[in-house]
Amino acid sequence: MQKAIRMIACLAVGFALHADKAVKVDAAIPPYKKAPGISGNLNSVGSDSLNNLMTFWVEAFNKEYPAVKIQVEGKGSGTAPPALVEGTSHLGPMSREMKKEEIDKFEARHKVKPVKVAVALDTLGVFVNKKNPLTKLTVKELDGIFSKTRKSGAGEIRTWGELGLKAEFAPKPISLYGRNSASGTYGYFKEHALEKGDFKDTVKEQPGSSSVVQSVGTDKFAIGYSGIGYRTSDVKALALSSDGKQFFEPTYENALNGKYPLARYLYIYFNPKSGDPLVREFLKFVLSRKGQEIVVKDGYYPLPKKVIDQNLALLK
């Protein structure tokens, strides 16, 4: 079980869980309290997975502070660290944690480490077309489907028939869709599903999470991975298993209890030396009840109160 998800599971003790279709924000999270004297401009550069969510947060934040302007650019998590290093961005949304070399570059420039704030939960979805009868996969099978190095020891899987599908699906090659290397979702899937192995050359790399899901929704014989917030009615998310025995749906409960293998935090990084109160105030809004309600609206999962408190402490 991953370290981050173990922490979620521990902090979720005593937290009332809800069915996936009725996810609710922890009632103990306080509402947002407007602060005086907040004004100015911010730039946000980073994750495509968080792009829609950032846009929703900015729209709601602007209702509290109409004079504030926040520009959002979401081309991939890999664009966040250099923008923070160069000071061209105040906020760095990422769907993965910063790599050691990225933190080192930031620290070399700013003489301090960047602050990592968890802002939402995601169960990274493995999607197939809604007409596909497949309902579940093991993580090892994902390696066999997507990787050419198959570090898990999986055999190569090329057709739907090799996964047990019959009739028209049996002889059809599996059409693969994924993200590009600038994406944190690409990096996360590579590390946790492929054991840091290499993707097959036949994976059709897409510029955004939305295009991965749209492609799978229009290709009957496709499979792809994306943040759960981009799920549509044209696709279905598969249940996954780490051990081949128990399979778990990508639900909120299975993110909290650590049973879904590809559950992860979504983050926003910032420079702690920033003296602009607008940076911290925006993040306080994101971690408020309203901010977490927006998380649910966008199809991701909200943080439990204890995780919220831990991250609010980073803003002091």
Residue frames relative to the residue before (quaternion, step in Angstrom):
aa qw qx qy qz dx dy dz
M 1.0000 0.0000 0.0000 0.0000 0.00 0.00 0.00
Q 0.4929 -0.6922 0.4390 0.2920 3.56 -0.81 0.96
K 0.6371 -0.5699 0.3729 0.3609 3.55 -1.14 0.73
A 0.6771 0.5014 -0.2993 0.4478 3.58 0.85 -0.98
I 0.6994 0.4610 -0.2823 0.4676 3.56 0.94 -0.85
R 0.5599 0.5633 -0.3971 0.4599 3.60 1.15 -0.47
M 0.6517 0.5145 -0.3156 0.4593 3.56 1.00 -0.84
I 0.6151 0.5351 -0.3440 0.4658 3.57 1.01 -0.79
A 0.6668 0.5166 -0.3057 0.4416 3.54 0.87 -0.99
C 0.6676 0.4979 -0.3065 0.4608 3.58 0.95 -0.85
L 0.7144 0.4573 -0.2587 0.4622 3.56 0.91 -0.90
A 0.6280 0.5589 -0.3328 0.4273 3.57 1.23 -0.34
V 0.4186 0.7115 -0.4786 0.2990 3.59 1.25 -0.10
G 0.8137 0.2262 -0.1870 0.5017 3.56 -0.84 0.99
F 0.5811 0.5780 -0.3764 0.4319 3.58 1.26 -0.09
A 0.4320 -0.7235 0.4767 0.2506 3.57 -0.71 1.06
L 0.2296 -0.7835 0.5664 0.1128 3.55 -0.73 1.11
H 0.2152 -0.7773 0.5836 0.0941 3.54 -1.15 0.67
A 0.6114 -0.5119 0.4344 0.4189 3.56 -1.23 0.35
D 0.6492 -0.5721 0.3362 0.3718 3.56 -1.09 0.77
K 0.6942 0.4823 -0.2862 0.4512 3.58 0.99 -0.77
A 0.7521 0.3136 -0.1913 0.5472 3.58 1.26 -0.20
V 0.1255 0.8154 -0.5503 0.1283 3.57 0.95 0.88
K 0.0510 -0.7998 0.5981 0.0033 3.54 -0.85 0.97
V 0.5217 -0.6199 0.4909 0.3202 3.52 -1.19 0.61
D 0.5888 -0.5779 0.4411 0.3533 3.55 -1.06 0.82
A 0.4327 -0.7384 0.4612 0.2340 3.59 -0.60 1.18
A 0.6145 0.5695 -0.3473 0.4212 3.59 1.20 -0.41
I 0.5403 0.5983 -0.4171 0.4197 3.60 1.23 -0.22
P 0.3941 -0.7563 0.4652 0.2373 3.63 -0.60 1.06
P 0.5577 -0.5857 0.4599 0.3666 3.58 -1.19 0.49
Y 0.5847 -0.5847 0.4290 0.3637 3.56 -1.24 0.42
K 0.1785 -0.7641 0.6121 0.0978 3.56 -1.03 0.86
K 0.4233 -0.7306 0.4824 0.2331 3.54 -0.62 1.16
A 0.2787 -0.7675 0.5617 0.1336 3.56 -0.98 0.93
P 0.4709 -0.6757 0.4802 0.3019 3.60 -1.07 0.63
G 0.8355 0.2995 -0.1806 0.4238 3.55 -1.30 0.42
I 0.4498 0.6831 -0.4653 0.3385 3.61 1.15 0.45
S 0.2276 0.7560 -0.5825 0.1934 3.56 -0.73 1.11
G 0.5236 0.6677 -0.4479 0.2816 3.55 -1.31 0.05
N 0.4765 -0.6550 0.5196 0.2719 3.52 -1.40 -0.18
L 0.0775 -0.7758 0.6245 0.0458 3.55 -1.18 0.66
N 0.2113 -0.7256 0.6346 0.1617 3.52 -1.31 0.47
S 0.1080 -0.7665 0.6310 0.0514 3.54 -1.08 0.82
V 0.0258 0.7940 -0.6036 0.0666 3.58 -0.74 1.12
G 0.4986 0.6749 -0.4512 0.3038 3.58 -0.76 0.97
S 0.9071 -0.0160 0.0175 0.4203 3.48 -1.17 -0.89
D 0.3995 -0.6757 0.5706 0.2415 3.53 -1.07 0.84
S 0.5986 0.5755 -0.3624 0.4232 3.61 1.05 -0.72
L 0.7351 0.3933 -0.2124 0.5097 3.56 1.11 -0.71
N 0.3970 0.7686 -0.4492 0.2234 3.58 1.26 -0.10
N 0.6882 0.4627 -0.2843 0.4811 3.59 0.81 -0.97
L 0.6546 0.5232 -0.3092 0.4495 3.55 0.96 -0.90
M 0.6322 0.5178 -0.3272 0.4745 3.59 0.98 -0.80
T 0.6462 0.5245 -0.3193 0.4532 3.59 0.97 -0.86
F 0.6560 0.4998 -0.3081 0.4743 3.60 0.96 -0.84
W 0.6493 0.5118 -0.3202 0.4626 3.59 0.95 -0.85
V 0.6584 0.5126 -0.3108 0.4551 3.58 0.93 -0.90
E 0.6380 0.5281 -0.3292 0.4535 3.59 0.95 -0.84
A 0.6919 0.4662 -0.2776 0.4763 3.58 0.91 -0.91
F 0.6326 0.5288 -0.3252 0.4632 3.59 1.04 -0.77
N 0.6384 0.5390 -0.3144 0.4506 3.58 1.05 -0.76
K 0.5931 0.5525 -0.3697 0.4543 3.58 1.15 -0.46
E 0.6578 0.4734 -0.2959 0.5056 3.56 1.19 -0.59
Y 0.7970 0.1244 -0.0170 0.5908 3.57 1.06 -0.88
P 0.1852 -0.8445 0.4923 0.1009 3.63 0.28 1.22
A 0.6716 0.5156 -0.3049 0.4359 3.61 1.11 -0.58
V 0.5723 0.5971 -0.3773 0.4166 3.59 1.26 -0.29
K 0.1079 -0.7809 0.6121 0.0621 3.57 -1.05 0.78
I 0.0059 -0.7905 0.6112 -0.0381 3.57 -0.78 1.08
Q 0.1953 -0.7864 0.5808 0.0785 3.54 -0.68 1.15
V 0.1441 -0.8099 0.5672 0.0410 3.58 -0.81 1.02
E 0.0049 0.7686 -0.6392 0.0257 3.56 -0.91 1.01
G 0.0193 -0.8355 0.5482 -0.0332 3.58 -0.59 1.13
K 0.1501 0.8166 -0.5376 0.1468 3.57 0.10 1.29
G 0.7580 -0.3061 0.1842 0.5457 3.57 1.28 0.08
S 0.6084 -0.5958 0.3891 0.3514 3.56 -1.09 0.76
G 0.6114 0.5894 -0.3414 0.4028 3.57 1.10 -0.67
T 0.6357 0.5284 -0.3333 0.4534 3.59 1.23 -0.34
A 0.5588 0.6438 -0.3827 0.3560 3.59 1.21 -0.38
P 0.6923 0.4974 -0.3238 0.4104 3.66 0.65 -0.95
P 0.6894 0.4576 -0.3249 0.4581 3.67 0.76 -0.82
A 0.6292 0.5293 -0.3443 0.4532 3.60 1.06 -0.68
L 0.6524 0.4902 -0.3087 0.4886 3.59 1.06 -0.72
V 0.6232 0.5384 -0.3380 0.4555 3.58 1.01 -0.77
E 0.7366 0.4226 -0.2242 0.4780 3.56 0.87 -1.00
G 0.4457 -0.7129 0.4396 0.3161 3.58 1.24 -0.25
T 0.4628 0.6751 -0.4532 0.3532 3.58 1.21 0.40
S 0.7498 0.2494 -0.1790 0.5862 3.57 1.31 -0.07
H 0.3581 -0.7268 0.5480 0.2081 3.55 -1.10 0.75
L 0.7719 0.2325 -0.0978 0.5835 3.56 1.15 -0.73
G 0.1026 -0.8065 0.5813 0.0337 3.58 -0.95 0.90
P 0.1404 -0.8031 0.5750 0.0683 3.63 0.07 1.23
M 0.0420 0.8046 -0.5891 0.0613 3.59 -0.91 0.94
S 0.3112 -0.7479 0.5583 0.1792 3.54 -1.07 0.81
R 0.7019 0.2708 -0.2491 0.6099 3.54 1.31 0.44
E 0.5628 -0.5645 0.4583 0.3931 3.55 -1.26 0.16
M 0.5792 -0.5637 0.4509 0.3788 3.56 -1.20 0.49
K 0.4475 -0.6596 0.5346 0.2808 3.54 -1.13 0.71
K 0.6710 -0.5110 0.3532 0.4049 3.57 -1.23 0.51
E 0.6807 0.4940 -0.3078 0.4449 3.58 0.90 -0.88
E 0.6188 0.5306 -0.3419 0.4677 3.59 1.14 -0.58
I 0.6446 0.5021 -0.3098 0.4862 3.57 1.02 -0.84
D 0.6436 0.5342 -0.3224 0.4433 3.59 0.97 -0.85
K 0.6502 0.5096 -0.3173 0.4657 3.60 0.97 -0.81
F 0.6400 0.5143 -0.3219 0.4715 3.56 1.00 -0.83
E 0.6868 0.4948 -0.2848 0.4498 3.57 0.87 -0.99
A 0.6186 0.5488 -0.3421 0.4462 3.58 1.06 -0.73
R 0.6971 0.4572 -0.2625 0.4859 3.58 1.05 -0.78
H 0.8292 0.2790 -0.1012 0.4736 3.59 0.77 -1.06
K 0.3899 -0.7572 0.4502 0.2683 3.63 1.31 -0.01
V 0.7049 0.3070 -0.2528 0.5873 3.56 1.17 0.67
K 0.4765 -0.6531 0.4946 0.3189 3.58 -1.14 0.51
P 0.5178 -0.6149 0.4737 0.3598 3.63 -1.09 0.55
V 0.4094 -0.6888 0.5383 0.2611 3.57 -1.17 0.56
K 0.2241 -0.7752 0.5845 0.0851 3.54 -0.93 1.03
V 0.0569 -0.8031 0.5929 -0.0125 3.58 -0.62 1.17
A 0.3172 -0.7231 0.5822 0.1938 3.58 -0.74 1.05
V 0.1146 -0.8395 0.5309 0.0174 3.59 -0.78 1.02
A 0.7996 -0.0071 0.0210 0.6001 3.62 1.22 -0.35
L 0.3751 -0.6814 0.5723 0.2597 3.54 -1.37 0.14
D 0.0714 -0.7793 0.6216 0.0341 3.54 -1.13 0.73
T 0.1644 -0.7081 0.6683 0.1580 3.54 -1.15 0.63
L 0.3449 -0.7680 0.5007 0.2010 3.55 -0.14 1.33
G 0.2609 -0.8229 0.4923 0.1115 3.56 -0.47 1.24
V 0.2077 -0.7037 0.6612 0.1565 3.53 -1.20 0.70
F 0.1160 -0.8557 0.5041 -0.0092 3.54 -0.34 1.32
V 0.0702 -0.7342 0.6716 0.0707 3.52 -1.26 0.66
N 0.6583 -0.4926 0.3899 0.4147 3.55 -1.29 0.30
K 0.5925 -0.6132 0.3904 0.3471 3.59 -1.02 0.77
K 0.6587 0.5065 -0.3073 0.4638 3.61 1.20 -0.44
N 0.5336 0.6193 -0.4015 0.4130 3.57 1.30 -0.10
P 0.3901 -0.7563 0.4721 0.2301 3.64 -0.73 0.97
L 0.4856 0.6748 -0.4377 0.3425 3.60 1.23 -0.24
T 0.1400 -0.8158 0.5583 0.0562 3.59 -0.99 0.84
K 0.8234 0.1022 -0.0231 0.5576 3.59 1.13 -0.46
L 0.0649 -0.7673 0.6371 0.0341 3.53 -1.34 0.47
T 0.3924 -0.6475 0.5783 0.3040 3.54 -1.27 0.32
V 0.6102 -0.5384 0.4211 0.4006 3.56 -1.23 0.39
K 0.6095 0.5500 -0.3466 0.4538 3.59 1.09 -0.67
E 0.6374 0.5106 -0.3242 0.4773 3.60 1.05 -0.74
L 0.5951 0.5506 -0.3617 0.4603 3.59 1.07 -0.67
D 0.6330 0.5246 -0.3227 0.4691 3.57 1.01 -0.81
G 0.6718 0.5024 -0.2889 0.4613 3.58 0.98 -0.85
I 0.6648 0.5005 -0.2901 0.4725 3.56 1.15 -0.67
F 0.8179 0.3319 -0.1296 0.4517 3.58 0.73 -1.10
S 0.7589 0.4244 -0.2104 0.4469 3.60 1.06 -0.64
K 0.3440 -0.7248 0.5575 0.2136 3.54 -1.14 0.68
T 0.6800 0.4621 -0.2956 0.4865 3.59 1.24 -0.28
R 0.1190 -0.8628 0.4857 0.0739 3.60 1.27 -0.49
K 0.0030 0.8587 -0.5101 0.0488 3.55 0.67 1.18
S 0.5910 0.5735 -0.3679 0.4317 3.59 1.24 -0.30
G 0.5219 -0.6244 0.4189 0.4029 3.56 1.26 -0.32
A 0.4007 0.7241 -0.4678 0.3104 3.57 1.28 0.17
G 0.4458 -0.6356 0.5485 0.3105 3.53 -1.23 0.50
E 0.5778 -0.5896 0.4194 0.3777 3.56 -1.13 0.50
I 0.1519 -0.7692 0.6178 0.0600 3.55 -1.00 0.93
R 0.0754 -0.8409 0.5359 -0.0069 3.56 -0.52 1.20
T 0.7975 0.2410 -0.1092 0.5422 3.60 1.01 -0.78
W 0.6167 -0.5534 0.4163 0.3744 3.53 -1.28 0.41
G 0.5819 0.5891 -0.3666 0.4243 3.58 1.15 -0.56
E 0.6297 0.5390 -0.3316 0.4506 3.59 1.11 -0.64
L 0.6706 0.4335 -0.2912 0.5269 3.57 1.31 -0.18
G 0.6484 -0.5674 0.2966 0.4118 3.57 1.30 0.30
L 0.4924 0.6594 -0.4475 0.3499 3.61 1.20 0.08
K 0.3088 -0.7722 0.5398 0.1306 3.54 -1.09 0.82
A 0.7762 0.3900 -0.2633 0.4196 3.53 -1.46 -0.29
E 0.8618 -0.1071 0.0597 0.4922 3.59 -1.00 -0.82
F 0.6400 0.5493 -0.3347 0.4203 3.59 1.11 -0.59
A 0.5540 0.6853 -0.3829 0.2772 3.59 1.01 -0.83
P 0.7909 0.3238 -0.2112 0.4744 3.66 0.67 -0.93
K 0.5498 0.6722 -0.3828 0.3152 3.59 1.21 -0.32
P 0.4599 -0.6529 0.5223 0.2991 3.59 -0.97 0.83
I 0.4584 -0.6536 0.5262 0.2928 3.57 -1.14 0.68
S 0.2609 -0.7642 0.5762 0.1263 3.56 -0.71 1.13
L 0.1991 -0.8393 0.5032 0.0522 3.59 -0.51 1.22
Y 0.0315 -0.7824 0.6219 -0.0047 3.55 -0.96 0.96
G 0.1033 0.7945 -0.5919 0.0884 3.55 -1.02 0.83
R 0.6073 -0.5484 0.4317 0.3797 3.53 -1.33 -0.22
N 0.5392 -0.5976 0.4722 0.3593 3.56 -1.32 0.13
S 0.7024 -0.5265 0.2933 0.3788 3.55 -1.25 0.40
A 0.5727 0.5746 -0.3919 0.4338 3.63 1.20 -0.20
S 0.6063 0.6066 -0.3280 0.3961 3.56 1.27 -0.41
G 0.4615 -0.6622 0.5196 0.2803 3.55 -1.05 0.81
T 0.5992 0.5588 -0.3492 0.4547 3.56 1.16 -0.62
Y 0.5921 0.5483 -0.3353 0.4861 3.59 1.10 -0.76
G 0.7056 0.4727 -0.2651 0.4564 3.58 0.80 -1.05
Y 0.6559 0.5119 -0.3132 0.4579 3.56 0.98 -0.83
F 0.6658 0.4927 -0.3011 0.4725 3.58 0.92 -0.92
K 0.6214 0.5478 -0.3269 0.4549 3.59 1.01 -0.83
E 0.7095 0.4620 -0.2619 0.4632 3.59 0.90 -0.93
H 0.8089 0.3478 -0.1560 0.4476 3.57 0.74 -1.07
A 0.7293 0.3716 -0.2458 0.5193 3.61 1.12 -0.47
L 0.7767 0.3257 -0.1654 0.5132 3.59 1.05 -0.75
E 0.3986 -0.7374 0.4572 0.2973 3.59 1.30 0.14
K 0.6628 -0.5302 0.2551 0.4631 3.53 1.11 0.94
G 0.3905 0.7172 -0.4809 0.3190 3.58 1.21 0.48
D 0.5897 -0.5881 0.4306 0.3479 3.56 -1.32 0.10
F 0.4884 -0.6452 0.5078 0.2954 3.54 -1.11 0.74
K 0.5553 -0.5694 0.4831 0.3661 3.55 -1.23 0.50
D 0.5609 -0.6122 0.4459 0.3343 3.57 -1.16 0.63
T 0.6428 0.5526 -0.3154 0.4266 3.59 1.22 -0.43
V 0.4659 0.6533 -0.4674 0.3710 3.60 1.25 0.01
K 0.3058 -0.7463 0.5659 0.1711 3.57 -0.78 1.06
E 0.2322 -0.8068 0.5321 0.1095 3.56 -0.26 1.29
Q 0.1868 -0.7960 0.5728 0.0580 3.53 -0.85 1.09
P 0.5373 -0.6611 0.4205 0.3122 3.60 -1.06 0.67
G 0.8165 0.1149 -0.0458 0.5639 3.59 1.20 -0.39
S 0.6559 -0.5217 0.3801 0.3913 3.54 -1.29 0.41
S 0.6302 0.5550 -0.3284 0.4323 3.55 0.98 -0.85
S 0.6841 0.4858 -0.3018 0.4526 3.59 0.93 -0.85
V 0.5726 0.5597 -0.3887 0.4558 3.60 1.14 -0.49
V 0.7007 0.4686 -0.2689 0.4660 3.56 0.80 -1.03
Q 0.6405 0.5206 -0.3259 0.4610 3.58 0.96 -0.81
S 0.6453 0.5236 -0.3191 0.4557 3.59 0.99 -0.81
V 0.6606 0.4875 -0.3032 0.4837 3.58 0.95 -0.86
G 0.6530 0.5388 -0.3069 0.4349 3.57 1.05 -0.76
T 0.7413 0.3739 -0.2193 0.5123 3.57 1.19 -0.48
D 0.6841 0.4119 -0.2663 0.5398 3.59 1.32 -0.10
K 0.3879 -0.7767 0.4567 0.1940 3.55 -0.28 1.32
F 0.7715 0.3518 -0.1701 0.5021 3.58 1.07 -0.71
A 0.4773 0.6998 -0.3987 0.3515 3.56 1.25 0.52
I 0.0718 -0.7296 0.6734 0.0956 3.47 -1.45 0.27
G 0.0800 0.7978 -0.5928 0.0753 3.57 -1.06 0.71
Y 0.3091 -0.7437 0.5620 0.1885 3.57 -1.27 0.27
S 0.1220 0.7771 -0.6031 0.1323 3.55 -1.07 0.81
G 0.6412 -0.4834 0.4157 0.4270 3.55 -1.29 0.25
I 0.5778 -0.6323 0.3974 0.3293 3.57 -0.99 0.87
G 0.5806 0.6140 -0.3632 0.3924 3.59 1.18 -0.50
Y 0.6828 0.4742 -0.2873 0.4758 3.60 1.24 -0.29
R 0.3537 0.7486 -0.4867 0.2786 3.60 1.27 0.19
T 0.0862 -0.7804 0.6181 0.0374 3.58 -1.08 0.83
S 0.6640 -0.5094 0.3712 0.4023 3.57 -1.31 0.10
D 0.6174 0.5650 -0.3429 0.4266 3.62 1.23 -0.22
V 0.7445 0.3142 -0.1913 0.5571 3.59 1.28 -0.17
K 0.1828 -0.7441 0.6178 0.1767 3.54 -1.33 0.09
A 0.3910 -0.7125 0.5391 0.2210 3.53 -1.11 0.79
L 0.3878 -0.7492 0.4972 0.2026 3.56 -0.85 1.01
A 0.4627 -0.6023 0.5634 0.3250 3.53 -1.27 0.49
L 0.1755 -0.8030 0.5652 0.0695 3.59 -1.02 0.83
S 0.1441 -0.7818 0.6026 0.0697 3.54 -1.23 0.55
S 0.3663 -0.7179 0.5502 0.2183 3.55 -1.07 0.79
D 0.7947 0.3231 -0.1424 0.4937 3.57 1.07 -0.76
G 0.5126 -0.6646 0.4105 0.3565 3.60 1.26 -0.06
K 0.6427 0.5206 -0.3160 0.4648 3.57 1.29 0.02
Q 0.7961 0.1382 -0.0542 0.5866 3.55 0.78 -1.02
F 0.1669 -0.7869 0.5912 0.0580 3.55 -0.91 1.03
F 0.1298 -0.8190 0.5586 0.0214 3.56 -0.92 0.91
E 0.4406 -0.6844 0.5260 0.2466 3.54 -0.98 0.95
P 0.5139 -0.6537 0.4557 0.3176 3.61 -1.16 0.52
T 0.2158 0.8064 -0.5122 0.2021 3.56 0.72 1.14
Y 0.6791 -0.4639 0.3801 0.4232 3.53 -1.35 0.19
E 0.6542 0.5210 -0.3162 0.4480 3.58 0.87 -0.93
N 0.7123 0.4496 -0.2640 0.4700 3.58 0.92 -0.86
A 0.5599 0.5314 -0.3962 0.4972 3.57 1.28 -0.13
L 0.6911 0.4957 -0.2751 0.4484 3.55 0.92 -0.95
N 0.7525 0.3900 -0.2302 0.4781 3.56 0.92 -0.82
G 0.5166 -0.6980 0.3801 0.3185 3.57 1.31 0.10
K 0.4806 0.7029 -0.4223 0.3108 3.60 1.23 0.17
Y 0.6438 0.4835 -0.3380 0.4873 3.62 1.08 -0.57
P 0.4618 -0.7535 0.3901 0.2584 3.62 -0.53 1.14
L 0.7760 0.3333 -0.1776 0.5052 3.60 1.07 -0.60
A 0.3002 0.7341 -0.5420 0.2778 3.57 0.98 0.87
R 0.0407 0.8107 -0.5787 0.0789 3.57 -0.99 0.82
Y 0.4795 -0.5934 0.5470 0.3446 3.51 -1.35 0.23
L 0.2372 -0.6756 0.6640 0.2154 3.51 -1.39 0.32
Y 0.1959 -0.8318 0.5180 0.0389 3.58 -0.90 0.95
I 0.1187 -0.6960 0.6855 0.1779 3.47 -1.48 0.14
Y 0.2017 -0.7712 0.5965 0.0938 3.58 -0.83 1.06
F 0.0421 0.7851 -0.6179 -0.0043 3.55 -1.21 0.50
N 0.5476 -0.5973 0.4830 0.3318 3.53 -1.35 0.33
P 0.3695 -0.7606 0.4822 0.2289 3.64 -0.50 1.11
K 0.6045 0.5584 -0.3606 0.4391 3.58 1.23 -0.29
S 0.4577 0.6801 -0.4553 0.3473 3.56 1.26 -0.14
G 0.2456 -0.7901 0.5478 0.1239 3.54 -0.71 1.09
D 0.4917 0.6712 -0.4228 0.3591 3.56 1.31 0.03
P 0.3586 -0.7564 0.4996 0.2228 3.63 -0.47 1.11
L 0.5309 0.6446 -0.4031 0.3744 3.58 1.22 -0.40
V 0.6048 0.5659 -0.3567 0.4321 3.61 1.04 -0.76
R 0.7256 0.4321 -0.2449 0.4763 3.55 0.75 -1.07
E 0.6382 0.5327 -0.3408 0.4391 3.60 1.01 -0.71
F 0.6226 0.5255 -0.3414 0.4686 3.58 1.04 -0.74
L 0.6796 0.4863 -0.2921 0.4652 3.58 0.93 -0.88
K 0.5997 0.5351 -0.3568 0.4760 3.60 1.12 -0.58
F 0.6301 0.5189 -0.3272 0.4761 3.57 1.05 -0.75
V 0.6341 0.5366 -0.3238 0.4529 3.60 0.95 -0.88
L 0.7432 0.4027 -0.2101 0.4912 3.58 1.02 -0.85
S 0.5055 0.6319 -0.4308 0.3995 3.60 1.27 0.18
R 0.7039 -0.4307 0.3332 0.4560 3.57 -1.28 0.10
K 0.6515 0.5115 -0.3152 0.4633 3.59 0.95 -0.87
G 0.6597 0.5201 -0.3084 0.4463 3.56 0.91 -0.91
Q 0.6951 0.4577 -0.2709 0.4836 3.58 0.99 -0.81
E 0.5706 0.5511 -0.3825 0.4737 3.60 1.18 -0.41
I 0.6217 0.5277 -0.3291 0.4762 3.57 1.12 -0.69
V 0.5763 0.5742 -0.3656 0.4523 3.59 1.12 -0.67
V 0.6731 0.4873 -0.2858 0.4773 3.57 0.91 -0.96
K 0.6257 0.5536 -0.3281 0.4409 3.57 0.99 -0.86
D 0.7218 0.4426 -0.2415 0.4742 3.57 1.03 -0.80
G 0.6160 -0.6059 0.3332 0.3773 3.59 1.25 0.11
Y 0.5772 0.5325 -0.3933 0.4781 3.57 1.30 0.11
Y 0.5152 -0.6592 0.4656 0.2885 3.58 -1.29 -0.06
P 0.4545 -0.7148 0.4635 0.2603 3.61 -0.94 0.89
L 0.5254 -0.6308 0.4784 0.3117 3.54 -1.28 0.43
P 0.5000 -0.6147 0.5066 0.3397 3.61 -1.12 0.56
K 0.6923 -0.5088 0.3273 0.3934 3.57 -1.22 0.55
K 0.6792 0.4994 -0.3158 0.4354 3.62 0.83 -0.89
V 0.6350 0.4991 -0.3316 0.4876 3.60 1.09 -0.63
I 0.5962 0.5539 -0.3421 0.4698 3.57 1.10 -0.75
D 0.6733 0.5058 -0.2983 0.4492 3.58 0.85 -0.98
Q 0.6317 0.5384 -0.3306 0.4492 3.58 0.97 -0.83
N 0.7230 0.4440 -0.2490 0.4671 3.56 0.93 -0.91
L 0.5877 0.5476 -0.3678 0.4685 3.60 1.13 -0.54
A 0.6149 0.5629 -0.3444 0.4318 3.58 1.07 -0.71
L 0.6208 0.5527 -0.3355 0.4434 3.59 1.18 -0.51
L 0.6661 0.5231 -0.2887 0.4465 3.58 1.24 -0.39
K 0.5480 0.6344 -0.3979 0.3727 3.59 1.23 -0.07
